[in-house]
Amino acid sequence: MSNFTHLSLDELLKSRDEIDRLIVQRRKEAKDNLLSEFRQKAESLGLDFEELVGTSTKKRSTPKRAVKYRNPDNESQTWTGTGRKPKWVIEQLATGRTLDDLTIR
């Protein structure tokens, strides 16, 4: 093991950054190699690897939320009412309108 006591603080920080990067890289390589070995073993036994490990390449679709609000000045701008308020909602509220005024009926 190297002796780091002679290094300056800047040199130590650079060394730590490089070591951290290498650790992440080596862990990823080890994980990829292990998964490859598992996949090959599963295939040699006639098994579906994804089924064994419970992974799927299919993405789960999230249900779309219904639009609740529409910008009266630009009807292409809508909002479901969840998450951050869009800029147009904030601007409409600043002019004295309420969310009830923006509600789609």
Secondary structure, 3 states (H helix, E strand, C coil): CCCCCCCCHHHHHHHHHHHHHHHHHHHHHHHHHHHHHHHHHHHHCCCCHHHHHCCCCCCCCCCCCCCCEEECCEEEEEECCCCCCCHHHHHHHHCCCCHHHHECC
